[in-house]
């Protein structure tokens, strides 16, 4: 992408909206599976430009938001240990666990630090050889290569005091879980361009064929998203269910082979619990046996954690696309970015945060 402006061009937006209106003859429900796309849709009012037959619902597209409560509580328990420097991206620090978030752990004396890369955490370990440095590896396929490289580098450099608490999740199994739900009403998906830049599109083809839903890999700017909607609606109107790449300036069907190689070397696919979706088979990444020495979960076993969800928070239903933030009685009152009840309000990619910032007064 050379310039942002060319993907926010008003005449281009109008042209695509007209094209979508011209294609649409019946109601269709689409889901975007990317928090960045959700924020762009609300920021630019793209959903309000569409014909009334097109409904957009928001899926589990924020990796911070879908991190299960037990992972958060395990992270807090490890971060509270006096010998540990706990390194994390900043958007994880205020996500509420059962009893506390990581900022409270820090206030209580835990050494919690914000980093911008897992390699920053590895450098912390190199410069603090008498401390244990744990990096909280949260994310979709997008962050997996850098996390894998940090572990690989730790072995290469013989850095023994570095470990990873893995909370990596994989998008295709979550799409399958949504489509397999009795409450499912999604007829087409806008898939996340950055995820597919890494993983490619091969895993989506089987889903599209099996469930007869079009999947369009889409970018993050207004023209990207509207063009993705156009392609998705066109398939639906024509009775097709295929994988298409709208975000061709970044995504190749085979993905990034070098990135995939290091991920497959360091990680293995495992079951993982998702907030809102529950346990999903083969939906997560954990360190492979060859790299188990860097697994913080094995290095710092934590028994007897009491895990409990906040019953007032509807983030689970929001992540499934069954509710929108204004449906929650606490939205904008008891739950705000300053006093979040759940991850979808505090995360920079969360759906509740997007509605609070851009659409606070709009009904669901």
C-alpha positions as CSV (number, residue, x, y, z in Angstrom):
1,X,0.0,0.0,0.0
2,X,1.6,3.3,-1.1
3,X,-0.9,5.7,0.5
4,X,-3.7,5.4,2.9
5,X,-5.8,8.1,1.1
6,X,-6.2,6.0,-2.0
7,X,-8.1,3.4,0.0
8,X,-10.3,6.0,1.7
9,X,-11.3,7.9,-1.5
10,X,-14.9,9.1,-1.2
11,X,-15.8,8.6,-4.9
12,X,-14.5,5.0,-4.6
13,X,-16.7,4.5,-1.6
14,X,-19.7,5.8,-3.4
15,X,-19.0,3.6,-6.4
16,X,-18.7,0.4,-4.3
17,X,-21.8,1.2,-2.3
18,X,-23.8,1.6,-5.6
19,X,-22.4,-1.7,-6.8
20,X,-23.5,-3.5,-3.6
21,X,-27.0,-2.0,-3.9
22,X,-27.2,-3.0,-7.5
23,X,-26.3,-6.6,-6.6
24,X,-28.5,-7.1,-3.6
25,X,-31.9,-8.7,-4.1
26,X,-32.5,-10.4,-0.8
27,X,-31.3,-10.2,2.9
28,X,-27.8,-11.4,3.6
29,X,-25.9,-11.6,6.9
30,X,-22.1,-11.3,6.8
31,X,-19.5,-11.6,9.6
32,X,-16.1,-9.9,9.7
33,X,-13.5,-11.9,11.7
34,X,-11.1,-9.1,12.4
35,X,-11.2,-6.4,15.1
36,X,-9.4,-3.9,12.9
37,X,-12.2,-4.3,10.3
38,X,-14.8,-3.9,13.0
39,X,-13.3,-0.6,14.1
40,X,-13.0,0.6,10.5
41,X,-16.7,-0.3,9.8
42,X,-17.8,1.7,12.7
43,X,-15.3,4.6,12.4
44,X,-16.3,5.3,8.8
45,X,-19.9,4.3,9.1
46,X,-19.7,1.7,6.4
47,X,-22.5,-0.4,7.7
48,X,-24.8,2.6,7.6
49,X,-24.1,3.1,3.9
50,X,-25.2,-0.4,2.9
51,X,-28.6,-1.4,1.7
52,X,-30.9,-2.5,4.5
53,X,-30.9,-6.1,3.3
54,X,-27.2,-6.4,4.3
55,X,-26.5,-7.1,7.9
56,X,-23.0,-7.0,9.3
57,X,-22.3,-8.9,12.6
58,X,-19.0,-8.9,14.4
59,X,-17.2,-12.1,15.2
60,X,-14.3,-13.3,17.4
61,X,-11.8,-11.1,15.5
62,X,-9.8,-9.8,18.5
63,X,-7.2,-12.2,19.9
64,X,-7.0,-10.3,23.2
65,X,-10.8,-10.6,23.6
66,X,-10.9,-14.4,22.9
67,X,-8.2,-15.3,25.3
68,X,-9.8,-17.5,27.8
69,X,-10.2,-16.5,31.4
70,X,-8.0,-19.4,32.6
71,X,-5.1,-18.2,30.5
72,X,-5.5,-14.7,32.0
73,X,-5.6,-16.1,35.5
74,X,-2.6,-18.3,34.8
75,X,-0.7,-15.3,33.4
76,X,-1.5,-13.3,36.6
77,X,-0.3,-16.1,38.8
78,X,3.0,-16.4,36.9
79,X,3.5,-12.6,36.8
80,X,3.0,-12.4,40.6
81,X,6.1,-14.6,41.2
82,X,9.0,-12.6,42.6
83,X,11.6,-14.2,40.4
84,X,9.7,-13.4,37.2
85,X,9.7,-10.4,34.8
86,X,6.4,-10.7,33.0
87,X,6.5,-9.2,29.5
88,X,3.4,-8.5,27.5
89,X,1.9,-6.3,24.8
90,X,0.2,-3.3,26.4
91,X,-3.4,-4.2,25.3
92,X,-3.3,-7.3,27.7
93,X,-2.6,-5.3,30.9
94,X,-6.1,-4.2,31.6
95,X,-8.1,-7.2,30.5
96,X,-9.9,-8.4,33.7
97,X,-9.2,-11.8,35.1
98,X,-11.2,-13.5,37.8
99,X,-9.7,-11.4,40.5
100,X,-7.3,-8.9,38.9
101,X,-5.7,-7.6,35.8
102,X,-2.0,-7.3,35.1
103,X,-1.9,-3.7,36.1
104,X,-3.1,-4.7,39.6
105,X,-0.5,-7.4,39.6
106,X,2.1,-4.7,38.9
107,X,0.7,-2.5,41.6
108,X,1.0,-5.3,44.1
109,X,4.7,-5.7,43.3
110,X,4.8,-7.9,40.3
111,X,7.4,-7.0,37.7
112,X,5.1,-6.5,34.7
113,X,6.6,-4.8,31.6
114,X,5.2,-3.7,28.3
115,X,7.2,-4.8,25.2
116,X,6.6,-4.2,21.5
117,X,8.0,-7.5,20.3
118,X,8.7,-10.9,21.7
119,X,12.3,-10.2,20.7
120,X,12.3,-7.3,23.2
121,X,11.3,-9.8,25.9
122,X,14.2,-12.1,24.8
123,X,16.6,-9.1,25.1
124,X,15.2,-8.5,28.7
125,X,16.2,-12.1,29.5
126,X,19.7,-11.6,28.1
127,X,20.2,-8.4,30.1
128,X,18.6,-9.8,33.3
129,X,20.3,-13.3,33.6
130,X,19.3,-13.7,37.2
131,X,15.6,-13.3,36.6
132,X,13.1,-15.4,34.7
133,X,11.5,-13.6,31.8
134,X,8.1,-14.8,30.6
135,X,6.5,-13.5,27.4
136,X,2.7,-13.7,27.1
137,X,2.2,-14.9,23.5
138,X,-1.3,-13.8,22.5
139,X,-2.5,-13.6,19.0
140,X,-3.8,-15.2,15.8
141,X,-1.6,-16.6,13.1
142,X,-0.3,-13.1,12.5
143,X,1.9,-13.0,15.6
144,X,2.9,-16.7,15.6
145,X,6.0,-16.3,13.4
146,X,7.6,-13.6,15.6
147,X,6.8,-15.6,18.8
148,X,8.3,-18.7,17.2
149,X,11.4,-16.8,16.2
150,X,11.9,-15.5,19.7
151,X,11.9,-19.1,21.1
152,X,14.2,-20.3,18.3
153,X,16.6,-17.5,19.0
154,X,16.5,-18.2,22.7
155,X,17.7,-21.8,22.0
156,X,20.3,-20.6,19.4
157,X,21.7,-18.0,21.9
158,X,21.4,-20.4,24.9
159,X,19.2,-18.0,26.8
160,X,17.9,-20.3,29.6
161,X,15.9,-17.8,31.6
162,X,13.4,-17.0,28.8
163,X,10.0,-18.8,28.4
164,X,6.7,-18.3,26.6
165,X,3.2,-18.5,28.0
166,X,1.3,-19.5,24.8
167,X,-2.2,-18.2,24.2
168,X,-2.0,-18.4,20.4
169,X,-5.3,-19.2,18.6
170,X,-6.1,-20.2,15.0
171,X,-8.9,-18.6,13.0
172,X,-10.3,-21.4,10.7
173,X,-11.4,-23.7,13.6
174,X,-13.3,-20.7,15.2
175,X,-15.1,-20.1,11.9
176,X,-16.1,-23.8,11.9
177,X,-17.4,-23.5,15.4
178,X,-19.5,-20.5,14.5
179,X,-20.9,-22.3,11.5
180,X,-21.6,-25.4,13.5
181,X,-23.6,-23.6,16.2
182,X,-27.4,-24.0,16.2
183,X,-27.7,-20.2,16.6
184,X,-25.6,-19.6,13.5
185,X,-27.0,-17.0,11.0
186,X,-23.8,-16.1,9.1
187,X,-24.1,-16.6,5.4
188,X,-20.7,-15.2,4.4
189,X,-17.4,-14.2,6.0
190,X,-14.9,-11.3,5.6
191,X,-11.6,-13.0,6.6
192,X,-8.7,-11.0,8.0
193,X,-6.0,-10.0,5.5
194,X,-3.1,-10.0,7.9
195,X,-3.9,-13.6,9.1
196,X,-4.0,-14.8,5.6
197,X,-0.8,-13.0,4.7
198,X,0.9,-15.5,7.0
199,X,-1.2,-18.6,6.6
200,X,-2.6,-18.3,3.1
201,X,-6.1,-19.5,2.2
202,X,-5.8,-23.2,1.8
203,X,-7.7,-24.0,5.0
204,X,-10.6,-21.8,4.1
205,X,-11.5,-23.7,0.9
206,X,-12.7,-26.7,2.7
207,X,-14.8,-24.6,5.1
208,X,-16.4,-22.7,2.2
209,X,-17.3,-25.9,0.3
210,X,-18.5,-27.9,3.4
211,X,-20.7,-25.1,4.8
212,X,-21.5,-23.5,1.5
213,X,-20.4,-20.0,2.6
214,X,-18.3,-17.5,0.6
215,X,-15.2,-16.4,2.4
216,X,-13.5,-13.2,1.1
217,X,-10.1,-12.3,2.4
218,X,-10.3,-8.5,2.9
219,X,-8.1,-5.6,4.0
220,X,-8.8,-3.0,6.6
221,X,-9.5,0.3,4.8
222,X,-12.9,1.5,3.7
223,X,-12.5,0.5,0.1
224,X,-11.0,-2.9,1.0
225,X,-14.0,-3.7,3.3
226,X,-16.7,-2.5,0.9
227,X,-15.0,-4.3,-2.0
228,X,-14.9,-7.5,0.2
229,X,-18.6,-7.0,0.9
230,X,-19.3,-6.6,-2.8
231,X,-17.5,-9.8,-3.7
232,X,-19.2,-11.7,-0.9
233,X,-22.7,-10.5,-1.9
234,X,-22.0,-11.3,-5.5
235,X,-21.2,-14.9,-4.6
236,X,-24.3,-15.2,-2.5
237,X,-26.5,-13.8,-5.2
238,X,-25.0,-16.2,-7.7
239,X,-25.2,-19.2,-5.4
240,X,-21.5,-19.6,-5.2
241,X,-19.4,-20.4,-2.1
242,X,-15.7,-19.9,-2.8
243,X,-12.6,-18.3,-1.3
244,X,-11.7,-15.0,-2.9
245,X,-8.8,-12.7,-2.1
246,X,-9.7,-9.1,-2.2
247,X,-6.5,-8.1,-0.3
248,X,-4.3,-9.3,-3.2
249,X,-1.7,-6.6,-2.5
250,X,-0.6,-8.6,0.5
251,X,-2.1,-12.1,0.5
252,X,-1.0,-15.0,-1.6
253,X,-2.9,-18.4,-1.6
254,X,0.2,-20.2,-0.2
255,X,0.8,-17.6,2.5
256,X,4.3,-16.7,3.7
257,X,6.3,-19.9,3.4
258,X,9.2,-18.8,5.5
259,X,6.9,-17.7,8.3
260,X,4.9,-20.9,8.2
261,X,8.2,-22.9,8.3
262,X,9.3,-21.4,11.6
263,X,5.8,-21.7,13.1
264,X,5.6,-25.4,12.2
265,X,9.1,-26.0,13.6
266,X,8.5,-24.4,17.0
267,X,4.7,-24.9,17.6
268,X,2.3,-27.7,17.5
269,X,-1.5,-27.5,17.0
270,X,-3.5,-28.2,20.2
271,X,-7.1,-27.8,21.5
272,X,-7.7,-24.3,23.0
273,X,-10.5,-22.7,24.9
274,X,-11.9,-19.4,23.5
275,X,-13.8,-16.8,25.5
276,X,-17.4,-17.0,24.2
277,X,-16.9,-20.0,22.1
278,X,-15.5,-22.5,24.7
279,X,-13.1,-25.3,23.9
280,X,-12.4,-25.8,20.2
281,X,-10.3,-28.7,18.9
282,X,-7.1,-28.0,17.1
283,X,-7.6,-24.3,17.5
284,X,-4.5,-23.2,19.3
285,X,-0.7,-23.4,19.2
286,X,1.6,-24.6,22.0
287,X,5.3,-25.2,22.0
288,X,6.3,-28.5,20.5
289,X,8.0,-31.1,22.6
290,X,11.3,-30.1,21.0
291,X,10.9,-26.7,22.6
292,X,9.2,-27.7,25.8
293,X,12.1,-26.3,27.9
294,X,10.8,-22.8,27.0
295,X,7.2,-23.5,28.0
296,X,6.3,-21.2,30.9
297,X,3.3,-23.3,31.7
298,X,5.6,-26.3,32.5
299,X,8.3,-24.1,34.1
300,X,5.8,-22.5,36.5
301,X,3.0,-24.9,37.3
302,X,0.1,-23.2,39.0
303,X,-2.4,-25.5,40.8
304,X,-5.8,-24.7,42.2
305,X,-6.6,-21.5,40.2
306,X,-10.2,-20.3,40.8
307,X,-11.6,-19.3,37.4
308,X,-14.9,-17.4,37.2
309,X,-16.4,-15.2,34.5
310,X,-18.2,-12.0,35.3
311,X,-21.9,-12.8,34.9
312,X,-22.7,-9.2,34.1
313,X,-20.5,-9.2,31.0
314,X,-21.9,-10.2,27.6
315,X,-18.6,-10.4,25.8
316,X,-19.0,-14.1,25.1
317,X,-22.3,-13.5,23.2
318,X,-20.8,-10.5,21.5
319,X,-17.8,-12.6,20.3
320,X,-20.2,-15.1,18.9
321,X,-22.0,-12.4,16.9
322,X,-25.3,-13.1,18.8
323,X,-25.3,-9.7,20.6
324,X,-24.1,-6.2,19.9
325,X,-22.6,-4.0,22.6
326,X,-25.7,-1.7,23.0
327,X,-27.7,-4.9,23.9
328,X,-25.7,-5.1,27.1
329,X,-27.3,-3.2,30.1
330,X,-23.8,-2.3,31.4
331,X,-22.5,-0.9,28.1
332,X,-21.4,2.7,28.5
333,X,-22.5,2.9,32.2
334,X,-20.9,0.3,34.5
335,X,-18.7,-0.9,31.6
336,X,-16.5,1.7,29.9
337,X,-12.9,1.7,28.7
338,X,-11.8,3.1,32.1
339,X,-13.8,0.6,34.0
340,X,-14.1,-2.5,31.7
341,X,-16.1,-5.5,32.7
342,X,-14.6,-7.6,29.9
343,X,-11.9,-7.8,27.2
344,X,-14.2,-6.5,24.4
345,X,-14.3,-3.1,26.0
346,X,-10.7,-2.7,27.0
347,X,-8.9,-4.1,23.9
348,X,-7.9,-1.7,21.1
349,X,-9.6,-4.2,18.7
350,X,-12.6,-5.0,20.8
351,X,-16.1,-4.6,19.5
352,X,-17.4,-2.9,22.7
353,X,-14.5,-0.4,22.5
354,X,-15.4,0.3,18.9
355,X,-19.1,1.0,19.7
356,X,-18.2,3.1,22.7
357,X,-15.8,5.2,20.7
358,X,-17.7,5.6,17.4
359,X,-21.3,4.6,17.9
360,X,-22.2,5.1,21.6
361,X,-25.6,6.6,21.0
362,X,-26.7,4.2,18.2
363,X,-29.1,1.5,19.0
364,X,-28.2,-2.1,18.2
